[in-house]
Amino acid sequence: TLADVKEFLDMEIIGVVPEDPKVRLALAQKQPIVHAYPRSPSAKKFREIAEVVAGLKERERMKTRIPEHSPIFSWLKR
């Protein structure tokens, strides 16, 4: 769960970027995802996180969740 990740990292999580096949395509083009595919789910989330870091958006308004099937959980259990 997100709480498990937060506890493992011992820090606040301000966002979770979803898995997105467009990331691989942007990488192959050597372009940031936010420029190559600005409407992709991951680009939208990166911009949302950047707004929080820049102080333009409050953390409480963000909806952060990690899907239970996310590979991060298998990594954490190692």
Disulfide bonds with the S-S distance in Angstrom:
none
